[in-house]
Amino acid sequence: MQGVTEVSTPRLTDSFPLTPAPDRLSKRLRGLYVITDACLGGGHLSMARAALDGGAKILQLRDKNTPPRQILAVARQIRAWTQEKGALFLINDRIDLALLCEADGVHLGPDDWPISEARRVLGPQKIIGASTGTPAEARAAEAEGANYLGAGAVFGTQTKGDAGAPIGLDGLRAIALATSLPVAAIGGVNFGNIASTLAAGARMACVISALSSHNQNSIDSTKNEEVNQRVAMTQAARELVALTENWAGEKQ
């Protein structure tokens, strides 16, 4: 029709440049990084609330089994909480879920979406993290456009059955030296070893069971088990945040 200018609408398949997420997000990739688990700590919402109340500034929702409608509701609630607290919110694997709940980005494993394809769908503004176990994998993920790397499993872990053999602190250090990207140590990180992972070059320390299995010194017999568990996890997060603040910083 004459006089009408057509406006093209971007499609999910349109190509975005493989540029890093903006500094306002990437500079926040440091410190305690909590991954929620449906089977630990009372579930995703309980762990997320406790972690945020304890001062954690990075949360990842990892869930392979919950039905889509249910996990979307959970993700949207956590997204609201992270916005209130000024924390980053990432989704494991599920790019569709990240888009629907307006998360800050995703974390991808070796069998998940290719980083370049995820970038085309998510655009240049979102954070993309990638799991790595060797320096070569770290360099490849950086070249493909990842914003940060999850390195591990550093220590033995029971929360992820396919984590593989531990890479140890030497493996973590080798990955940190092989890339300019911020590195998150993952796998068996707890109160006893969190400082050593950060000293080895990690800028973030990922915890799961360290939060949910913390010694419940704050138990109040007048409160129910769920409340006591939340209090204990909040205290654990607070202590872990304090530990990371002594070490985490920009990589020189």
VONURO-71010 format. One record per residue: residue in one letter; x, y, z of N, C-alpha, C in turn. Coordinates in steps of 0.1 Angstrom, whole numbers, plus 2048, in hexadecimal, padded with zeros to 3 digits. Layout:
AXYZXYZXYZ/...
END
This chain:
M8097F480080080080080980C800/Q8068167F780E8227F580E82A802/G81A83080581C83881181E83181E/V81D82481E81F81C82A82D81682A/T83581883584281383584280683D/E8477FB8378477EE83E8527EE849/V84F7E98558597E885F85B7D9862/S8677D586086B7C786286C7C4871/T8677B88758677B48838727AA884/P87B7AC88E8867A2890881794893/R88778A88E88377C89088D776899/L88976B8A08927648A889E75E8A1/T89D75C8948A875788C8B1762887/D8AE76F8898B67798858C477888C/S8CE77C8868DC77A88C8DF787894/F8E37858A08E87908A88F878F8A9/P8FF79A8AA90D7998AC9117928B9/L91C78B8B89207838C492778D8CE/T9217978D29277A18DB92379D8E9/P92C7A08F392979D90191E7A5906/A91879F91190D7A79189137B491D/P90B7BE91E9107CB9229177CB930/D9207D49329287D493E91F7D594B/R9137DB94A90B7DC9569077CE95B/L9077C49529047B69569117AF959/S91A7AF9509267A695192F7AA95D/K92F7B79619367BB96D9307B597A/R9247B197991E7AB98492079C986/L92879697D92A78897D936785987/R93378699393D78499E9377809AB/G93E7789B39397759C09317689C1/L9287679CA92075B9CC9167599C1/Y91574D9BC90C7499B190573D9B6/V8F873E9B88F07349BE8E772D9B3/I8E87209B28E07189A98D57119B1/T8C87149AD8BD70E9B58BA7009B0/D8B56F89B98B26EA9B68A46E69BB/A89D6DF9B288F6DC9B688E6D29C1/C8996CB9C48996C09CE8A16C39DA/L8A66CF9DB8AE6D39E78A96E09ED/G8AB6E29F98A86EEA008996F39FF/G8906E99FE8826ED9FD87E6F19EF/G8876F09E58836F39D78887009D2/H8867039C688B70F9BF88871C9C7/L87B71E9CA87772B9D087D72D9DE/S87D7229E68837239F38927269F2/M89971F9EA8A77229E88AA7309E3/A8A27349D98A47419D38A274C9DD/R89774B9E58947569EE89F7579F9/A8A374B9FE8AE74BA088BB751A03/A8BE74D9F78CB7529F18CB7619EF/L8C07669EA8BE7749E88BE77C9F5/D8B77779FF8B777DA0C8C577DA13/G8CD773A0F8DA772A148E577AA0D/G8E0780A028E97899FB8EF7849EE/A8EB7789E98F07739DC8EB77C9D1/K8F477F9C78F07889BC8F07819AF/I8F17749AE8F076C9A28E875F9A5/L8DD75D99F8D57519A08D374A993/Q8D473D9938D17359878C672B98B/L8BC72A9828B17209848B571597A/R8B77099818BA6FD9798B06F297C/D8A86EF97189D6E597389B6DE966/K89B6D196689A6C995A88C6C2959/N8856C19658796B896586C6BF968/T86B6CB96E85F6D19718576D5965/P84A6D29648416D69598436E5955/P8426E89488456F694483C70194B/R82F6FF94C82770995382C70C961/Q82F701968833702976840709977/I84A70596F85770B97085771996C/L84F71D96284E72B95E849734969/A83F72F97183A73697D845738987/V84D72E98985872F99386273998E/A86673898187074197B86B74F97C/R85F75297985A76097A85A765988/Q85875D9928587619A08677649A4/I87075C9A087E75E9A388376B99C/R87E76D98F88277898887E78598F/A87278599586D79099C8757939A8/W8797899AF88178A9BB88F78F9B8/T89578A9AD8A378F9A98A379D9A5/Q8987A199F8977B099B8967B89A8/E88E7B49B188D7BB9BE89B7BD9C5/K8A37B29C48AF7B29CB8BB7B69C3/G8B97B99B68C47BD9AD8CD7B29AA/A8C87A69A98D179A9A68CF796998/L8D978F9938D87899858D077B986/F8C877997C8C076C97B8C376596E/L8C875996F8CB7519638C3744963/I8C173F9578B97339568C3728950/N8C371C9558CB7129508C470C943/D8CB70C9388C770592C8BB70C924/R8B070F92B8A47129268A3720920/I8A67229148A672F90E89773590D/D88E72C90A88073090A87B735917/L87F72E92287B73292F882740933/A88E74292F89574E93288F75A92B/L88A75891F88376391887576691E/L86E75B92286175D927861764935/C86B76193D86B76794B87477394B/E87A77793F88378393E88F782947/A8957769478A177494F8AD77C949/D8B777D9518C378594C8CB77D942/G8C976F9418D07679388CF75893B/V8D87519358D77429368E573C939/H8E573093E8F172893F8F071C937/L8FA71992E8F970E925903704928/G8FF6F79289096EC92990D6E791B/P9176DE91A91C6D990E9126D3904/D9076CE90A8FD6C79018F16D08FF/D8F16DC9048E66E69028E86ED8F5/W8E16F88F38E17008E78F07058E5/P8F47068D890170C8D590071B8D9/I90B7208DE90B72E8E39077388D8/S90C7368CC90973F8C18FA73F8BE/E8F37338BF8E57338BC8DD7398C7/A8E27378D48DB73D8DF8DC74D8DE/R8E77518D98E97608D88E07668CD/R8DD75E8C38D47638B88C67648BE/V8C275B8C68B575B8CC8B47668D7/L8BE7678E08BD76F8EB8C077E8E8/G8C97808DE8CD78D8DB8DA7918E3/P8DF79C8E18EC7A08E68EC7A58F5/Q8E07A78FA8DF7AD9088DF7A2913/K8DD79690F8DC78B91A8E978591D/I8EB7809298F777992D8F676A929/I90076592490175792090D751927/G90B747930916740936917732930/A92372C93192671F92B92E717934/S92A70A93593270093D93E6FC936/T9496FC93D9566F793795E6EF941/G9666E693C96E6DD94497D6DE941/T9806E593698E6E59319916F392C/P99E6F792B9A170492599D705917/A99E6FA90F99A6FB90198B6FE900/E9836F89099746FA90997170990D/A97970E91697871C91B97A72590F/R98572390898872C8FD97E72B8F2/A97971F8EF96F71E8E59627258E9/A95E7248F595272A8FA95373A8F9/E95F73F8FD96174D8FC9607528ED/A96674A8E496674E8D695874E8D0/E9507458D69427448D193974E8D6/G93D7568E19357618E693075F8F4/A9357568FC93075590A935761912/N92D76491C93176F92593876B931/Y93675F93693D75994193E74A93F/L94774494794973594694672F954/G93F72495493E71B96094971095E/A95271096895D70796795C6FC971/G95C6EF96D95B6E49769576D7970/A9536CD9789526CF9869606D098D/V9626DA99696E6DC99C9716D19A6/F9676CE9AE9686C39B895D6B99B5/G95D6AE9BC9536A49BB9456A99BF/T93B6A69B892D6AB9BB9236A09B9/Q9196A09C290E6979C090169D9BB/T9016AA9B98F56B19B48F46B19A5/K8FE6AD99E8FE6AC98F90469F98B/G8FC69598890268898590B687979/D90A69096F91268F96391D699964/A92269D97092C6A897193A6A396C/G93C69696C949691967953692972/A96068E96F96A68D97996E69C97D/P97169E98A9756AC98E9816B1987/I9826BE98498D6C397D9976C9988/G9936CA99499B6CF99F99F6DE99D/L9A66E39A79AA6F19A79B36F499C/D9BC6EB9989C56ED98D9BE6EE980/G9B36E697E9AB6E79729A46F4971/L99E6F997D99870697E9A171197A/R9AD7109809B771B97E9BB71B96F/A9BC7109689C071095A9B5716952/I9A871495599D71A94E99D729950/A99F72D95C99F73B95F9AA743957/L9B673C9569C174294F9BF742940/A9B673993B9B573892C9AB742926/T9A474992F99975292999975F930/S993769929992776930984777936/L97B76D93496E76E93A96E76A949/P96477095096276C95E95F75D95F/V96575696996374896B95B745978/A95273C97794A73798394F729986/A95472799295771A99694B71299A/I94970699593D6FE9999416F099B/G9396EA9A493B6DC9A79426D99B4/G93A6D69BF93F6D39CC9456DF9D3/V9416EB9CF9466F79D693E6F89E4/N9466FA9EE93F6FB9FC947705A04/F943706A1194970FA1A95870CA1C/G95C700A1B96A6FCA1D9746FFA12/N96E700A069777029FA97470E9F1/I96A7169F59657219EC97172B9EA/A97872E9F59837389F498E7339EA/S9917269EA99B7209E29977219D3/T98A7209D09867219C298872F9BD/L9857399C59867479C199574B9C0/A99D7459C99AB7489C99B17429BC/A9AB7379B79B07309AB9AC73899E/G9A574399F9A174B99499374C990/A98A74599797C74799597775499A/R96E75A99396876799795A76599E/M95575999C9487559A29497479A8/A9427449B29427379B89337329B8/C9317279B19237229B09207189BC/V9157199C29127109CD90370B9CB/I9016FF9CF8F46F99D08F26F39DE/S8F86E79E08F66E09ED8FC6E89F8/A9066F09F690C6F8A01902701A07/L8F8705A008EE70DA058E4705A0D/S8DF6FAA078D46F2A0D8D86E9A18/S8E56E6A198E96DCA238F16E3A2E/H8F06F0A2F8F86F7A398F36F4A47/N8FC6F3A518F86F0A5F8EE6FAA64/Q8E26F5A688D86FDA6D8D9702A7B/N8E270BA7E8E5710A8B8DA719A90/S8D271EA868C8728A8A8BA722A8C/I8B9715A8E8AC70EA8F8A5713A9B/D898716A9988F71BAA3884711AA5/S88370BAB187A700AB386B705AB2/T869712AB385B717AB2857719AA3/K860717A9A85D719A8B85D70BA84/N85670BA798566FEA728636FCA6A/E8646EFA658706EBA5E8736F4A52/E8696F8A4A86C700A3E87170DA42/V86C714A4C871721A5188071FA55/N882715A5D890713A6289A711A57/Q895709A4D89E706A428A1713A3A/R89771CA38899728A328A3731A39/V8A1732A468AA73AA4F8B9735A4D/A8BA727A4E8C8721A4D8CE724A3F/M8C6723A348CB726A278CF735A25/T8C773EA2B8CA74CA2A8D774FA31/Q8D9749A3D8E574BA448F1745A3C/A8EF73AA368FA734A2E8FD73DA22/A8F3742A1C8F674CA118FE758A15/R8FA75DA21900769A2690F766A29/E91275AA2F920757A32928754A25/L92274EA1B92974BA0F92C758A07/V922761A0792476EA01930775A08/A931775A1593C77BA1C94A774A18/L94A767A16956760A1295A765A03/T9507669FA9547699ED9587789EC/E9537809F495778E9F39657919F7/N96B7879FE979788A029837859F6/W97D77F9EC98577A9E198177E9D3/A97477F9D19707829C39747909BE/G9787919B297B79E9AC97E79D99E/E9807A89979837A89899907A0986/K99079897C99C7919789A679B972/Q9B279A9779BD7A49729C27A0964/
END
